[in-house]
């Protein structure tokens, strides 16, 4: 008896799907960990807008924050949690299923 095929859209995550949150997750996956100010600069967001998106991702368990003093100032470092990385990868797979194969038509 074979297992039922998994719905390719099952990984679609509406929390991650918002454009700025998707970009935050993409940056954090690539970087591993990034300082809040760097993420803000890379994405061109105000501190308050980035903070709101990070709060949504943190509340969902996708991002964690680490605070540390650097150059006598408190800094906040962001990274994807294990759950967040899995959710991001699942969301990317769902997006690929939606858009179909990436082979260009001849």
Secondary structure, 3 states (H helix, E strand, C coil): CCCCCCCCCCCCCHHHHCHHHHHHHHHHHHHCCEEHHHHHHHHCCCHHHHHHHHHHHHHCCCEEEEEEEECCEEEEEEEECHHHHHHHHHHHHHHHHHHCCCCCCC
